[in-house]
Amino acid sequence: MPDVNVQYPEMRALILEHLTRLADPAWRASNLKKNCSVELDFDDLVNFLYDTSGLLNDPRGALGLTLGDLDEVEAVQRLRDAFEAAIEEGGLSGESPVTDPLWDLIGDESATVVEVLSARGFGCGKPGPA
């Protein structure tokens, strides 16, 4: 399995860890309350994806830093689009129920990013999961 070359492989590994959680419907269900207010863990995850890693703020800017190629950038851009749609619809501000299809879209796009990044490895000499 190939191993992608990125400047910050540890951050890439954290991104994979966080997106794996977000892709899990059971995790989302346990971390979102019935009124769609968010638990601290979910807040931390969103903060990490936008601010700490900068991944969702600027997917193209992550190329070479935590993302290895344009396929990865495109997968992350689709995830960002799903988040932006949820924000515009009020899905991240407590306006929509946990069962809103936008959450499923975010989960599906997170799973896609995990699949694409994992196929290329962690960026630190360790191949991704088989």
Buried (B, 14 or more C-beta within 10 A) or exposed (E): EEBBBBEBBEBBBBBBEBBBBBBBEEBBEEBBEEEBEBEEEBEEBBEBBBEBBBBBEBBEEBBEBBBBBEEBBBBBBBBBBBBEEBEEBEBBEEEBEBEBEBBEBBBBBBBBBBEBBBBBBBBBEEBBEE
